[in-house]
Amino acid sequence: MSIGAVLRILTLDNYFLLFTAQAIAGIGQPFIFNSITKLSVEWFPVRERALATGVGVMGQYIGMITAMVFTPTLVPYPEKGLLVNALSLYAALTVIGSLLFFIVGRERKAAMHNSLEAKASISLHEIALFLKTRDLMILSGVFFIGVGVFTALLTWLEPMLVLRGLEVAEAGLIGGVMLIGGIIGSVLIPGISDKMRRRKPFIVLDLAVATVMFILLASQEDFTIIGLSSFVLGFFMMSALPIGLELSAEIVGPKLAGSVSSVLWLFSQIGAVAYIPLLDAVKEATQHLYPSNPYFASMIAIIVSTLIALILSLMLKETPSQH
């Protein structure tokens, strides 16, 4: 990621090279995500792992909010010098973060020769094994829908709200409020899950509340109601991610914890790639039916999808370690 971030600054005048540099930076991101569960399993006891995973995921949300808030300030209008300055700042932060990890981060030596040590790599054999495991297939479906619809909602949230009469600044604030709710929920709910030694009830609760909030977002026009609904949606929907990751680690055991998070990450990204164009296609096909709320049918698609994920979550089983 550091190499890609630095190369972006040097390749601004060549689209192909800039695209390549951005791809290099992007290639590193899944490895960061997949390491969260591995580190939680290696360094924390069972009673703290969901919380540890939540803190790791929370860091990504904070990064998203930081970029959303500061990038428009750093680059208020299209100008190469401003873009270079912004990319230079982000490259510096990435390099500093990498150096700090090299200096401060360390392996857990007691686990180096332990057969139960968690690993982050994955083989085709392991993928085939995961696809035969009932609860992992259910979780994969939940991640496909959950991450897919949430990513698609964030992608289209601003035009969705602006077309319903909100100002651009108000729409941006709604997105920020949603992510702030997710940050808080990603710490509080996994912590409660650890104390109660239960995973399934919280995933079910998260999806049930999210469904209600999606209904409010689809139908309401009042800024205050939309803002409160967005906060609650982020609080519950985004907290399901670390709990689901911890449940997957408990299903396969610590050795394959990193590998199974890779599979769930794959399904999550496939869901995002599928739902982002789907919502826009539904809007284009149905906006003449809802001139004052062009994305209404797209929100209905999100609600139906979330209900399917809720039904799938009801089919999950608690892992033996949680009993």
C-alpha positions as CSV (number, residue, x, y, z in Angstrom):
1,M,0.0,0.0,0.0
2,S,2.9,2.4,0.8
3,I,4.5,1.7,-2.6
4,G,1.2,2.3,-4.4
5,A,0.5,5.5,-2.5
6,V,3.9,6.9,-3.3
7,L,3.7,5.9,-7.0
8,R,0.4,7.7,-7.4
9,I,2.1,11.0,-6.8
10,L,4.7,10.3,-9.5
11,T,2.3,9.0,-12.2
12,L,-0.4,11.7,-12.3
13,D,0.4,12.7,-15.9
14,N,-0.1,9.1,-17.2
15,Y,-3.5,7.5,-16.7
16,F,-2.3,3.9,-17.2
17,L,0.6,4.3,-14.7
18,L,-1.8,6.1,-12.3
19,F,-4.3,3.3,-12.6
20,T,-1.5,0.7,-12.0
21,A,-0.3,2.6,-8.9
22,Q,-3.8,2.7,-7.5
23,A,-4.2,-1.0,-8.2
24,I,-1.0,-1.7,-6.3
25,A,-2.3,0.2,-3.3
26,G,-5.6,-1.6,-3.6
27,I,-4.0,-5.0,-3.7
28,G,-2.6,-4.5,-0.2
29,Q,-6.0,-3.7,1.4
30,P,-7.4,-7.3,1.6
31,F,-4.3,-8.5,3.4
32,I,-4.9,-5.8,6.0
33,F,-8.5,-6.8,6.4
34,N,-7.7,-10.6,6.6
35,S,-5.1,-10.0,9.3
36,I,-7.6,-8.6,11.8
37,T,-9.1,-12.0,12.7
38,K,-5.7,-13.6,12.7
39,L,-4.3,-11.1,15.2
40,S,-7.4,-11.3,17.4
41,V,-7.1,-15.1,17.6
42,E,-3.4,-15.1,18.3
43,W,-3.3,-12.3,20.9
44,F,-6.7,-12.3,22.7
45,P,-8.7,-14.8,24.8
46,V,-12.1,-15.9,23.5
47,R,-13.9,-13.5,25.8
48,E,-12.2,-10.5,24.1
49,R,-11.8,-11.6,20.5
50,A,-15.0,-10.1,19.1
51,L,-14.2,-6.8,20.7
52,A,-10.6,-6.9,19.4
53,T,-11.9,-7.6,15.9
54,G,-14.4,-4.8,16.3
55,V,-11.6,-2.4,17.2
56,G,-9.6,-3.5,14.1
57,V,-12.7,-3.0,11.8
58,M,-13.4,0.3,13.5
59,G,-10.0,1.6,12.4
60,Q,-11.1,1.1,8.8
61,Y,-14.3,3.0,9.4
62,I,-12.3,5.9,11.0
63,G,-10.1,6.0,7.9
64,M,-13.1,6.1,5.6
65,I,-14.6,9.0,7.6
66,T,-11.3,10.9,7.6
67,A,-11.0,10.6,3.8
68,M,-14.6,11.6,3.3
69,V,-14.2,14.7,5.4
70,F,-10.8,15.9,4.5
71,T,-10.4,15.1,0.8
72,P,-13.0,17.7,-0.3
73,T,-11.2,20.2,1.9
74,L,-7.8,19.4,0.5
75,V,-9.1,19.4,-3.1
76,P,-12.0,21.8,-3.2
77,Y,-11.7,22.1,-7.0
78,P,-9.9,20.2,-9.8
79,E,-6.3,21.4,-9.8
80,K,-3.2,19.2,-10.1
81,G,-1.2,20.9,-7.4
82,L,-4.0,20.4,-4.8
83,L,-4.3,16.8,-5.8
84,V,-0.6,16.3,-5.5
85,N,-0.7,17.8,-2.0
86,A,-3.5,15.5,-0.9
87,L,-1.9,12.4,-2.3
88,S,1.4,13.4,-0.7
89,L,-0.3,13.7,2.7
90,Y,-2.0,10.3,2.3
91,A,1.3,8.7,1.1
92,A,3.1,10.1,4.1
93,L,0.5,8.7,6.5
94,T,0.6,5.3,4.8
95,V,4.4,5.1,5.0
96,I,4.5,6.3,8.6
97,G,1.9,3.7,9.5
98,S,3.9,1.0,7.8
99,L,7.1,2.0,9.5
100,L,5.4,2.1,12.9
101,F,4.0,-1.4,12.4
102,F,7.5,-2.7,11.4
103,I,8.9,-1.1,14.6
104,V,6.2,-1.9,17.1
105,G,4.4,-5.0,15.7
106,R,5.8,-8.3,16.7
107,E,4.9,-12.0,16.3
108,R,3.6,-14.0,19.2
109,K,6.6,-16.2,19.7
110,A,4.7,-18.7,21.8
111,A,2.6,-19.5,18.8
112,M,5.3,-19.6,16.2
113,H,5.7,-23.4,16.4
114,N,2.1,-24.1,17.6
115,S,0.1,-26.2,15.2
116,L,-2.9,-24.1,16.1
117,E,-1.3,-20.8,15.0
118,A,-3.7,-18.8,12.9
119,K,-2.6,-18.1,9.3
120,A,-3.8,-15.6,6.8
121,S,-3.1,-17.5,3.6
122,I,-5.6,-19.8,1.9
123,S,-5.5,-22.8,-0.4
124,L,-7.9,-24.1,-3.0
125,H,-8.4,-27.1,-0.7
126,E,-9.4,-24.9,2.2
127,I,-11.8,-23.0,0.0
128,A,-13.5,-26.3,-1.1
129,L,-13.6,-27.3,2.6
130,F,-15.3,-24.0,3.6
131,L,-17.8,-24.4,0.8
132,K,-18.9,-27.7,2.3
133,T,-19.4,-26.3,5.8
134,R,-23.1,-25.3,6.3
135,D,-22.7,-22.4,8.6
136,L,-19.8,-20.9,6.6
137,M,-22.0,-21.0,3.5
138,I,-24.7,-19.2,5.4
139,L,-22.3,-16.6,6.7
140,S,-21.0,-16.1,3.2
141,G,-24.5,-15.4,2.1
142,V,-25.0,-13.0,4.9
143,F,-21.7,-11.2,4.2
144,F,-22.5,-11.1,0.4
145,I,-25.8,-9.3,1.1
146,G,-24.9,-7.3,4.2
147,V,-21.7,-5.8,3.0
148,G,-23.1,-5.6,-0.6
149,V,-26.2,-3.5,0.3
150,F,-24.4,-1.3,2.8
151,T,-21.6,-0.5,0.4
152,A,-24.1,0.2,-2.4
153,L,-26.1,2.4,-0.1
154,L,-23.0,4.5,0.8
155,T,-22.2,4.8,-2.9
156,W,-25.6,6.1,-3.9
157,L,-26.6,7.8,-0.6
158,E,-25.7,11.4,-1.7
159,P,-27.7,11.4,-5.0
160,M,-30.4,9.4,-3.4
161,L,-31.0,12.1,-0.7
162,V,-30.3,15.1,-3.0
163,L,-33.0,13.9,-5.4
164,R,-35.4,13.8,-2.5
165,G,-34.8,17.5,-1.6
166,L,-31.9,17.5,0.8
167,E,-28.8,19.7,0.3
168,V,-25.5,18.2,-0.8
169,A,-24.0,19.2,2.6
170,E,-26.9,17.5,4.4
171,A,-26.5,14.3,2.4
172,G,-22.8,14.2,3.2
173,L,-23.5,14.7,6.9
174,I,-26.0,11.8,6.8
175,G,-23.2,9.6,5.4
176,G,-20.8,10.7,8.1
177,V,-23.4,10.1,10.9
178,M,-23.9,6.6,9.5
179,L,-20.2,5.8,9.7
180,I,-19.9,7.3,13.2
181,G,-22.7,5.1,14.4
182,G,-20.9,2.2,12.9
183,I,-17.7,3.1,14.7
184,I,-19.5,3.1,18.1
185,G,-21.5,0.0,17.4
186,S,-18.4,-1.9,16.2
187,V,-16.9,-1.5,19.7
188,L,-20.0,-1.7,22.0
189,I,-21.9,-4.6,20.5
190,P,-19.0,-7.0,20.0
191,G,-18.0,-6.2,23.6
192,I,-21.4,-7.2,24.8
193,S,-21.3,-10.3,22.6
194,D,-18.0,-11.3,24.3
195,K,-19.5,-10.9,27.8
196,M,-22.6,-12.9,27.0
197,R,-20.6,-15.5,25.0
198,R,-23.2,-15.4,22.2
199,R,-22.8,-14.5,18.5
200,K,-25.9,-15.5,16.6
201,P,-28.4,-13.4,18.6
202,F,-26.4,-10.3,17.9
203,I,-26.2,-11.0,14.2
204,V,-29.9,-11.5,14.1
205,L,-30.6,-8.4,16.1
206,D,-28.3,-6.3,13.8
207,L,-30.0,-7.4,10.7
208,A,-33.5,-7.0,12.1
209,V,-32.9,-3.4,13.3
210,A,-31.1,-2.7,9.9
211,T,-34.2,-3.8,8.0
212,V,-36.4,-1.4,10.0
213,M,-33.9,1.5,9.4
214,F,-33.8,0.8,5.7
215,I,-37.6,1.1,5.6
216,L,-37.4,4.5,7.3
217,L,-34.6,5.6,4.9
218,A,-36.8,4.5,2.0
219,S,-39.9,6.4,3.0
220,Q,-39.0,9.4,5.2
221,E,-38.1,12.9,3.9
222,D,-37.4,14.7,7.2
223,F,-33.7,15.4,7.8
224,T,-33.8,14.6,11.5
225,I,-35.5,11.3,11.0
226,I,-33.2,10.3,8.2
227,G,-30.2,11.3,10.3
228,L,-31.3,9.3,13.4
229,S,-32.2,6.3,11.1
230,S,-28.8,6.5,9.5
231,F,-27.0,6.5,12.9
232,V,-28.9,3.5,14.2
233,L,-28.4,1.7,10.8
234,G,-24.7,2.2,11.0
235,F,-24.6,1.3,14.7
236,F,-26.2,-2.1,14.1
237,M,-25.3,-3.0,10.5
238,M,-21.6,-2.3,10.8
239,S,-21.3,-4.1,14.1
240,A,-22.4,-7.3,12.5
241,L,-19.1,-7.5,10.6
242,P,-16.7,-8.1,13.5
243,I,-19.2,-10.5,15.2
244,G,-19.6,-12.5,11.9
245,L,-15.8,-12.6,11.5
246,E,-15.4,-13.9,15.1
247,L,-18.1,-16.5,14.6
248,S,-16.4,-17.8,11.4
249,A,-13.1,-18.1,13.4
250,E,-14.9,-20.1,16.0
251,I,-16.4,-22.4,13.4
252,V,-13.1,-23.3,11.8
253,G,-10.7,-23.0,14.7
254,P,-7.8,-20.6,15.2
255,K,-5.5,-22.2,12.6
256,L,-7.9,-21.3,9.7
257,A,-9.2,-18.1,11.2
258,G,-7.3,-15.9,8.7
259,S,-8.2,-18.1,5.8
260,V,-11.9,-18.1,6.4
261,S,-11.9,-14.3,6.7
262,S,-10.4,-14.2,3.2
263,V,-13.3,-16.2,1.9
264,L,-15.8,-13.9,3.6
265,W,-14.0,-10.9,2.3
266,L,-14.2,-12.3,-1.2
267,F,-18.0,-12.8,-0.9
268,S,-18.3,-9.3,0.6
269,Q,-16.6,-7.7,-2.4
270,I,-18.6,-9.8,-4.9
271,G,-21.7,-8.5,-3.1
272,A,-20.5,-4.9,-3.4
273,V,-19.7,-5.3,-7.1
274,A,-23.1,-6.8,-7.7
275,Y,-25.3,-4.4,-5.6
276,I,-23.7,-1.1,-6.7
277,P,-24.8,-1.4,-10.4
278,L,-28.0,-3.2,-9.4
279,L,-29.3,-0.3,-7.4
280,D,-28.6,2.1,-10.2
281,A,-30.2,-0.1,-12.8
282,V,-33.3,-0.5,-10.7
283,K,-33.5,3.3,-10.2
284,E,-33.1,3.9,-14.0
285,A,-35.9,1.4,-14.8
286,T,-38.4,2.6,-12.2
287,Q,-37.7,6.3,-11.5
288,H,-40.6,7.4,-13.7
289,L,-42.9,5.6,-11.2
290,Y,-41.5,7.5,-8.2
291,P,-40.6,11.0,-9.5
292,S,-40.2,12.5,-6.0
293,N,-38.1,9.5,-4.8
294,P,-36.3,7.9,-7.7
295,Y,-34.4,5.4,-5.6
296,F,-37.5,4.1,-3.9
297,A,-37.5,0.8,-5.8
298,S,-33.8,0.4,-5.2
299,M,-34.4,0.8,-1.4
300,I,-37.1,-1.9,-1.7
301,A,-34.5,-4.2,-3.2
302,I,-32.2,-3.5,-0.3
303,I,-35.0,-4.2,2.2
304,V,-35.9,-7.5,0.6
305,S,-32.2,-8.5,0.4
306,T,-31.7,-7.7,4.1
307,L,-34.8,-9.7,5.0
308,I,-33.2,-12.7,3.2
309,A,-30.0,-12.1,5.1
310,L,-32.0,-12.0,8.4
311,I,-33.6,-15.4,7.5
312,L,-30.2,-16.9,6.7
313,S,-28.9,-15.6,10.1
314,L,-31.7,-17.4,11.9
315,M,-30.3,-20.7,10.4
316,L,-26.9,-20.2,12.0
317,K,-25.8,-22.2,15.0
318,E,-23.8,-21.1,18.0
319,T,-20.3,-22.7,18.1
320,P,-19.5,-25.2,20.8
321,S,-17.0,-22.8,22.4
322,Q,-19.7,-20.3,23.0
323,H,-21.8,-22.9,24.8
